[in-house]
Amino acid sequence: MHYIIPIQKRIFKSLNEISRNYGIHTEIADDINNHFSNDNMYKDDYLLSISYFQILKDSTISMFKAAFNIHPAPLPEGRGLFPSFWLLLYPTINGRYYQTVHLMTNRIDGGEIVVQSSVQGQKAHCSSSNYMLCCTKLGCELLESINFIGGNTNFTFPGKESYFSFPRSIDVIRFWKNGNRFFRWRDISKIFLM
């Protein structure tokens, strides 16, 4: 695999690089519910989902010791698709960007929250690329803080239930009119300044 940005100048490693560093096996699955063989070979393994598009069936989740999703939004507020788009269009009351790690269930972003963190968002001229850069940093910190070996780390967060769906054309127009962008070159250039 070739990268446009040299490894020395990239803020983040690729998923394959991270998996090699930590000795974590990665797999690419177009249909996760039909990808793994059900022969107990994963019963001691954890499944981590990062921006995956498919809901796992109970039978898939039960193959693993536990299954976790890394979701760049507060939960239970902010379930569903395209959180960076929706949270820039309709910011949280405190104006923060969130990253949440939660147990997976067969409900969209509906499992118990394991850990959640946030940083103060920008006041104006926000971009999805900057949002995701901030959330990725938070996600790495959160994953390193989780004790996967023992103990019950689950706790719940109060909050209203909400669900992000596919944006409509009017939503995209509002997004642009509010000064938001999907990416800004200044956000991308941060990668080169490290």
DABELCOR-V689166 format. One record per backbone hydrogen bond with DSSP energy under -0.5 kcal/mol. CO is the residue of the C=O (numbers start at 1). NH is the residue of the N-H. E is the energy in kcal/mol with one decimal. If there is no record, write none. Layout:
CO | NH | E
CO | NH | E
//
This chain:
4 | 6 | -0.5
6 | 9 | -1.7
6 | 10 | -0.8
7 | 10 | -0.6
14 | 18 | -2.6
15 | 19 | -2.6
16 | 20 | -2.0
17 | 21 | -2.3
18 | 22 | -2.2
19 | 23 | -0.8
19 | 24 | -2.7
27 | 29 | -0.5
31 | 34 | -1.6
32 | 35 | -1.1
32 | 36 | -0.8
37 | 39 | -1.6
40 | 43 | -0.9
42 | 45 | -2.4
42 | 65 | -0.7
45 | 65 | -2.5
45 | 66 | -0.8
46 | 48 | -0.5
47 | 68 | -3.6
49 | 70 | -2.6
57 | 60 | -0.6
57 | 61 | -2.3
58 | 62 | -2.5
60 | 63 | -1.2
61 | 64 | -1.7
66 | 47 | -2.4
67 | 104 | -3.0
68 | 49 | -2.8
69 | 71 | -0.7
69 | 102 | -2.2
70 | 51 | -0.8
71 | 73 | -2.1
71 | 100 | -2.7
76 | 79 | -0.7
76 | 162 | -1.3
79 | 164 | -4.6
82 | 86 | -2.1
83 | 87 | -3.0
84 | 88 | -1.1
85 | 89 | -2.1
86 | 90 | -3.2
92 | 95 | -1.5
95 | 121 | -2.2
97 | 119 | -2.0
99 | 117 | -2.3
100 | 71 | -3.2
100 | 102 | -0.5
101 | 114 | -2.9
101 | 115 | -1.6
102 | 69 | -2.9
107 | 105 | -0.6
107 | 110 | -1.6
112 | 103 | -3.0
113 | 155 | -2.1
115 | 101 | -2.9
117 | 99 | -2.3
119 | 97 | -3.0
126 | 181 | -2.0
127 | 131 | -2.3
128 | 132 | -2.6
129 | 133 | -1.9
130 | 134 | -2.5
131 | 135 | -2.5
132 | 136 | -2.3
133 | 137 | -1.9
134 | 138 | -2.1
135 | 139 | -2.9
136 | 140 | -2.2
137 | 141 | -1.9
138 | 142 | -2.8
139 | 143 | -2.6
140 | 144 | -1.7
141 | 145 | -1.1
142 | 145 | -0.6
142 | 146 | -0.9
143 | 146 | -0.5
146 | 148 | -1.1
151 | 153 | -0.8
162 | 79 | -1.2
164 | 81 | -1.8
168 | 172 | -1.9
169 | 173 | -2.2
170 | 174 | -2.3
171 | 175 | -2.4
172 | 176 | -2.2
173 | 177 | -2.7
174 | 178 | -2.0
175 | 180 | -1.8
176 | 179 | -1.8
181 | 128 | -2.0
182 | 129 | -1.3
184 | 187 | -0.8
184 | 188 | -1.9
185 | 189 | -2.7
186 | 190 | -0.7
187 | 190 | -0.8
188 | 191 | -1.4
189 | 192 | -1.2
189 | 193 | -0.8
190 | 193 | -0.6
191 | 194 | -0.6
//
